Amino acid sequence: MSRSMPALIVAVLLLAGLAHPQDLAVRAGLLHTVSGAPITDGVVVVRGGKIVAVGPAATTPIPEGLRVLTAAVATPGLVDAHSVVGLAGHLNQPSDQDQLDTSAPIQPELRAIDAYNARERLIAWVASFGVTTLHTGHGPGALISGETLIAKTRGDTVDEAVIVPRAALACTLGPSTHPEGSGKSPGTTGKELALLREKFIAAQAYRSKRAAGGDEAPERNLALETLADVLAGELPLMITAQRHLDITNALRLREEFGFRLMLDGAAEGYLLTDEILAAGVPVIVHPAMERAEGERENLTFENAARLHAAGIPIALQSGYEAYVPKTRVLLYEAAVAAAHGLGAEAALAACTLGAARVLGIEARVGSLEPGKDGDLALYDGDPFEYTTHCIATVIEGEVVFEGSR
């Protein structure tokens, strides 16, 4: 049988109107498409894992033979804009903690796809709250800790789960990279920036020499290759920076070297809205209920609202914690942001279409539109009410969770 036969079979089934495992319909009392106005008594039809129809039930017929899921409220599958799930596991033991290697301050050559455990129980746990897409990988705490990836919250193998193998390079500026008394480099904020500049300059030279070729071309260097990809704009640099000083340093580095920047955390971002907006940089805002201590001592529940009001593209995240289970519930974090000025509509967008845009995957996920992946979250009430339950999660037309969370 040729390699094209499975696709041919799918096409024949679709033309014949027959259902297969990635065909279903969702009918909701209130359907949030995010890309448009909410639809009362709305329907979404999914064929072959893709959305083929969205609209009011009165004008959007459900083909015969499709399984129909019903809910009080349905939204696009949630997009968690930053996590360490899949590298950090639920046991909180050395054997399932691959999100951070502190043996060296700069390790851009570490690839998240080599460490991602698609069968980690935390993945199914976050899926049970409606999260269908994760931006995850090496975590904050080292100057450059390694790469990140984007995966769907399903699949038993990396190949089944991952949709973007190289999503960003994770960098951290601030006291967490030089804890007091550690004796490790970098020991100060100035040393952080000096080390980064030194590496970027080396990557510039490496890229030029490799491009020139000939006898003078250097041997492959995985660390410099990754940094060269950042300088070429092929891989964004995600800088976790909480204090205004560190945010300013991140913006200055971007201006100096011209890389694509995503700010992560930005607990004091509300102090620099003009600067962030002028730089055209998106912000993956820290979880609203993250602990207000250390470099986050000046955080506010209103940070997301203030950044959004300033016109800065934002996304919400479950984030990273140093204790079990190292992830928060994205839905609840969004609800807190909504209650503190962001509002329900903007909060939902920040963990669906807004997050997808920040990550560059809006063509596939983030809203309920024909042609996009059939990813949906179903609830028995308002998703941002504490007493509401996620009753089903659908990824590309397949029900990956069904119950009451």
C-alpha positions in Angstrom: 0.0 0.0 0.0 1.4 3.4 -0.9 2.0 6.1 1.7 -0.8 8.2 0.2 -3.5 5.6 0.8 -4.5 6.7 4.4 -5.1 10.2 3.2 -7.1 8.9 0.2 -9.2 6.7 2.6 -9.9 9.8 4.8 -10.9 11.8 1.7 -13.3 9.1 0.5 -14.9 8.8 4.0 -15.5 12.6 4.1 -17.0 12.7 0.6 -19.2 9.8 1.5 -20.4 11.6 4.7 -19.2 8.8 6.9 -17.9 9.5 10.4 -14.4 8.5 11.7 -12.7 9.0 15.1 -11.9 12.7 14.5 -15.5 13.6 13.5 -17.9 15.0 16.1 -20.1 18.0 16.9 -20.3 20.2 19.9 -23.5 22.1 20.9 -23.3 24.7 23.6 -25.8 27.0 25.2 -23.1 29.7 24.9 -20.3 29.2 22.3 -17.3 31.5 22.6 -15.5 31.6 19.3 -13.1 34.3 20.5 -12.5 35.5 16.9 -16.1 36.8 16.9 -19.1 37.4 19.1 -20.3 34.6 21.3 -23.1 32.5 19.8 -26.2 31.5 21.8 -27.1 27.9 21.2 -24.1 27.4 19.0 -22.7 24.4 17.1 -19.2 23.4 16.0 -18.8 20.6 13.5 -15.4 18.8 13.3 -14.4 16.6 10.4 -11.0 14.9 10.1 -9.8 16.7 13.2 -10.5 20.2 11.7 -13.4 22.6 12.2 -15.6 22.6 9.2 -18.6 24.6 10.5 -19.4 27.1 13.3 -22.7 28.9 13.9 -26.1 29.0 15.5 -27.8 25.6 15.8 -30.7 26.9 13.7 -28.5 27.4 10.7 -25.7 25.0 11.3 -26.9 21.4 10.7 -25.2 18.5 12.4 -24.5 15.7 9.9 -26.1 12.3 10.7 -23.8 9.8 12.4 -21.7 12.3 14.3 -21.3 12.0 18.0 -22.7 15.2 19.6 -21.3 16.6 22.9 -23.4 19.1 24.8 -22.3 21.8 27.3 -23.6 24.9 28.9 -20.5 26.8 27.6 -17.8 25.8 25.1 -14.6 27.7 24.3 -11.6 27.0 22.1 -9.1 24.7 23.7 -7.0 26.7 26.2 -3.5 27.6 25.2 -1.0 27.7 28.1 1.6 30.2 27.0 4.4 29.0 29.4 4.8 25.9 31.5 7.4 23.3 32.4 4.9 20.4 32.4 6.3 17.4 30.6 9.8 18.1 31.7 8.8 18.6 35.3 6.7 15.7 36.6 4.2 15.2 39.4 6.5 13.2 41.7 8.9 16.1 42.3 11.8 13.6 42.4 15.1 14.0 40.6 14.0 11.3 38.1 11.2 13.5 36.7 12.7 16.9 37.0 14.4 17.8 33.7 13.3 21.4 33.4 16.5 23.0 34.7 20.2 22.0 34.7 22.3 24.3 36.8 25.7 22.8 36.0 26.5 25.8 33.7 24.9 29.2 33.3 24.4 29.1 29.6 23.3 26.0 27.8 21.3 26.9 24.6 22.1 23.5 23.1 19.6 21.7 25.4 16.5 20.7 23.4 13.2 20.3 25.1 12.1 17.6 22.6 14.8 15.3 24.1 13.4 15.7 27.6 9.6 15.9 27.0 7.7 13.0 28.5 4.4 12.8 26.7 3.0 10.3 29.2 3.7 12.5 32.3 0.5 12.5 34.4 0.5 16.3 34.8 -0.2 16.6 31.0 -3.5 14.7 31.4 -4.2 16.7 34.6 -4.0 20.1 32.8 -6.0 18.7 29.9 -8.8 17.9 32.3 -9.2 21.7 32.8 -9.5 22.4 29.1 -5.9 23.0 28.2 -5.2 21.6 24.7 -2.0 23.3 23.8 1.2 23.8 25.9 4.2 25.9 25.4 6.7 24.1 27.7 10.3 23.3 28.0 13.4 24.3 30.0 12.4 26.5 32.9 13.6 29.8 34.4 16.5 30.0 36.8 19.5 29.8 34.5 20.9 32.6 32.3 20.0 30.4 29.3 18.4 27.1 30.3 17.6 25.6 26.9 14.9 25.4 24.3 11.1 25.1 24.6 8.5 23.4 22.4 4.8 23.5 21.8 2.7 20.3 22.2 -0.9 19.2 22.3 -1.9 17.7 25.6 -2.4 14.2 24.2 -0.4 11.4 22.6 1.9 8.7 24.1 5.0 9.8 22.3 6.8 13.0 21.5 6.1 12.7 17.8 2.3 12.4 18.5 2.2 15.3 20.9 4.6 18.0 19.6 3.5 20.4 17.0 6.5 22.9 17.2 9.7 21.1 18.2 11.7 24.4 18.6 9.5 27.2 19.9 11.8 29.5 21.8 15.1 29.7 23.7 14.6 30.3 27.5 16.6 33.0 29.2 16.4 34.4 32.7 17.5 37.8 34.0 17.5 38.6 37.7 18.5 37.4 41.1 17.3 33.8 40.5 20.3 33.3 38.2 22.8 34.2 41.0 21.3 33.2 44.3 23.1 34.7 47.3 26.0 32.5 48.6 26.0 30.1 45.6 29.4 31.2 44.5 28.5 30.4 40.9 28.7 32.6 37.8 27.0 35.0 37.1 27.2 36.5 40.5 25.7 39.9 39.6 23.3 41.6 37.2 26.3 43.2 35.3 27.9 39.8 34.9 24.7 38.4 33.4 24.6 40.9 30.7 28.3 40.6 30.0 28.1 36.9 29.6 25.1 37.2 27.2 26.8 39.8 25.1 30.0 37.7 24.9 28.0 34.7 23.7 25.9 36.6 21.2 29.1 38.2 19.7 30.6 34.8 19.4 27.5 33.5 17.7 27.6 36.4 15.2 31.2 35.5 14.3 30.3 31.8 14.1 27.4 32.4 11.8 29.5 34.6 9.5 32.3 32.1 9.3 29.9 29.2 8.7 28.1 31.1 6.0 31.4 31.9 4.2 32.4 28.3 4.2 35.9 27.2 3.0 38.8 26.0 5.0 38.2 28.6 7.7 34.7 27.4 8.5 34.5 26.4 12.2 33.4 23.0 13.3 29.8 22.6 14.4 29.1 24.1 17.8 25.5 23.3 19.0 25.4 26.1 21.5 26.5 28.7 19.0 24.2 27.2 16.3 21.2 27.8 18.6 22.3 31.3 19.4 22.9 32.0 15.7 19.3 30.9 15.1 18.1 33.4 17.6 20.1 36.2 16.0 18.8 35.2 12.6 15.2 35.6 13.8 14.5 31.9 13.4 14.0 31.2 17.1 12.6 33.8 19.6 14.3 34.5 22.9 11.9 34.2 25.8 13.4 36.3 28.6 12.0 35.7 32.1 12.4 39.1 33.8 10.4 40.3 36.8 12.0 43.6 38.0 11.9 46.8 36.1 15.7 46.7 35.9 15.8 43.3 34.3 12.9 44.1 31.9 14.8 47.2 30.8 18.0 45.1 30.3 16.0 42.6 28.2 14.7 45.4 25.9 18.2 46.9 25.6 19.7 43.5 24.6 17.0 43.2 21.9 17.8 46.6 20.6 21.5 45.8 20.5 21.3 42.4 18.8 17.9 42.5 16.9 16.5 39.2 18.0 12.8 38.4 18.4 11.9 38.9 22.1 9.1 37.5 24.2 9.0 38.9 27.8 8.0 36.3 30.4 6.7 37.1 33.9 7.2 40.9 33.9 5.9 41.3 37.4 6.8 45.0 37.3 5.8 45.4 33.6 3.1 47.8 34.6 5.9 50.3 35.4 7.2 50.1 31.9 4.2 50.0 29.6 5.4 52.8 27.4 8.8 51.2 26.8 7.4 47.7 26.2 4.7 49.0 23.8 7.3 51.1 21.9 9.5 48.0 21.5 6.6 46.0 20.1 7.3 43.1 22.5 4.6 40.7 23.7 4.3 39.7 27.3 3.5 36.3 28.8 2.3 37.6 32.1 3.1 35.8 35.3 0.4 33.8 37.0 -1.8 36.2 38.8 -1.5 34.4 42.1 2.2 33.8 41.9 3.9 34.4 45.3 4.8 38.1 45.8 8.3 37.6 47.1 11.9 38.2 46.1 12.1 39.7 42.6 8.2 39.4 42.4 7.7 41.5 45.6 6.0 44.3 43.6 3.6 42.2 41.5 0.0 43.1 41.3 -3.2 41.2 40.3 -3.8 44.1 37.9 -0.6 43.6 35.9 -2.3 41.8 33.0 -5.1 44.4 32.9 -2.6 47.3 32.8 -0.5 45.8 30.1 -3.6 45.0 28.0 -5.0 48.5 28.5 -1.7 49.9 27.2 -2.1 48.0 24.0 0.6 45.4 24.6 -0.1 41.9 23.3 -0.4 39.5 26.3 -0.8 35.9 27.0 -1.5 34.1 30.3 0.3 31.1 31.7 0.3 28.5 34.4 3.9 29.2 35.1 6.5 27.5 37.2 6.7 26.8 40.9 9.6 25.3 42.9 7.3 22.8 44.6 4.8 20.1 43.7 3.2 20.1 41.1 5.2 22.9 39.6 2.2 24.2 37.6 -0.9 26.2 38.4 -4.3 25.9 36.9 -4.4 28.3 33.9 -8.2 28.7 34.1 -8.1 30.0 37.7 -5.2 32.3 37.0 -7.1 33.8 34.1 -10.2 34.2 36.4 -8.2 36.2 38.9 -6.8 38.4 36.1 -10.4 38.9 34.8 -11.6 39.9 38.2 -8.8 42.5 38.6 -9.5 44.6 35.6 -8.8 42.5 32.6 -12.4 41.4 32.2 -13.7 38.0 31.1 -13.6 38.6 27.4 -9.9 39.7 27.4 -8.9 37.0 29.9 -10.4 34.3 27.7 -8.6 35.7 24.7 -5.3 35.9 26.6 -5.4 32.1 27.1 -6.7 31.2 23.7 -6.3 33.4 20.6 -4.0 36.0 22.2 -1.7 33.2 23.5 -1.7 31.5 20.1 -0.7 34.8 18.4 2.1 35.4 20.9 3.4 31.9 20.2 2.9 32.2 16.4 0.4 29.3 16.1 -2.8 31.3 15.6 -3.3 29.6 12.1 -4.0 26.3 13.9 -5.4 27.1 17.4 -6.9 29.7 19.6 -10.3 30.3 18.1 -13.3 28.4 16.7 -13.1 29.0 13.0 -13.4 26.7 9.9 -10.0 25.3 9.0 -8.5 25.4 12.5 -7.8 22.4 14.7 -10.9 20.9 16.3 -9.8 21.8 19.8 -12.5 22.7 22.3 -13.1 22.9 26.1 -16.6 22.2 27.4 -17.9 23.5 30.7 -21.1 23.2 32.8 -21.1 26.9 33.5 -19.1 30.1 33.2 -15.4 28.9 32.8 -14.2 31.6 35.2 -16.6 30.7 38.1 -14.9 28.6 40.8 -17.8 26.2 41.0 -17.8 25.4 37.3 -16.4 22.1 36.0 -14.7 21.2 32.8 -16.8 18.3 31.5 -14.9 17.5 28.3 -11.8 18.4 26.4 -11.5 17.8 22.7 -8.2 17.8 20.7 -8.5 17.6 16.9 -11.9 16.0 17.1 -10.8 13.4 19.7 -12.2 13.4 23.3 -9.1 13.3 25.5 -11.0 14.0 28.8 -14.6 13.5 29.8 -15.9 13.7 33.3 -16.1 16.5 35.8 -13.1 18.5 36.8 
